[in-house]
Amino acid sequence: MVARALGFRAEGDLPAARAEIDEAYSTLLGPQSDLLRMLDPPSAARLIGNSKKLVALARLTAADAMLAGDAGNQQTQKQLYDRARTLATEAVKLDPADENAKAVIDELRGK
């Protein structure tokens, strides 16, 4: 879903990319999607409790940040990138051997 959203983004179809991101959040997080997105990252991580799911959420949040930037909302973009980094950091705390989480942290450095 993230790849499809980024494909729409590359084509300049930001409304379709936004719809895809929103659907991905719902698919990943289920009925608690809105709640988990409102919570601070450490609290959300405790409720999710799975490093792989946190990595997926971090990647999804980073894609959401890209869309915010495309819409001209730099403040939201920065907040979402910070959230994505923190979610990936929480994933490493849950599973220190999770190389995907470490890769997300590296990818998001400087954003």
N, C-alpha and C positions, 0 to 999 in steps of 0.2 A: 504494500500500500504506500509506503514512503517513496519507493522508487517511482510508482505511478504518479504520485503527487509532484515529485520533482520533475518528472517528464512533462506534466501539464505546466509547471512553472517555466521550464525551458522553452515551451511553446508560447509562453506569454498568457496562458489561460489561468489567471490567478483565481477566479471564482471556482473553477474545477479543482485546482490544487487545494484551495481552502476546504472544499467539500470532502476531498479525499483525506486530508489531514484529520478533519473532524470525525470522519467514519473510522479512521485508524485508531484514534483515541478510544472511541466506543468499543471497537473490536478488541483492543488490547486490555482495556480496563473494565469492560462490562458495565453493569448498572451503576457502579460507583465512580464512573469516569469523571463527572463534574466535581464530586467531592475530592477525589485524589488530586485533581488539577488545582484545586483551591488551597490545599494543604501545603505547608512548607515541605521542601524535599525530604528532610530526615523523617518527618512524621509519615509522609506518603510511603517512603521506603520501608518503614516499620510495618505498615499495613500491607504492603505488597509482599514483602518478605522473600523475594526471589530475585537473585542477581540478574538472571537472563531477562526477566521481564523488566527490570529496572534499566538494563542496557537498551532494550527496545524502546522504552519510554524516553530515555535520554536522546536517542537518535531521532525519535519522532518530535521531541521538543526542539531539537536543533533545526529540523526541517521547518517547524512552525516559526522559529526565529528568522529563517531565511525569508519566509513569506511576509513577516512583519517588516523586515527591511525593504522588501520589494514594494510594500504599501507606503513606504516613507516614514514608518514609525520606528525610529532608531532606539528610542528608550525601551519600547517593548522588545525589540530585537535583542538588546543587551540583557534585559531581564530574563528572557527565554534562554539565551546562551548560558547565562550564569546558572539558571535552573538545570539545564541539561548537564553542565559540568558537575554540579552538586549531586544530581541523581546518579551519574556514573561513579562518582566518588563513593556514594553510599553503596553502590553495587560492589565495589572493591572491598568495602568494609564487611559486607556479607560474605563475599567469597574472594579472598586475597589472590587466588589463582586464576581469576576470571580475566583472561587476556583481552577479551572483547571490550570489557569495561575500561581497561587500561588504554586500549586503542582509542576509544571515544574521548577519554580525557586528553590524550595527545592531539587528536584531531581538533578539539575545541580550544586548545591553547591559543591565546591571542585573539579570540573572538569575543 
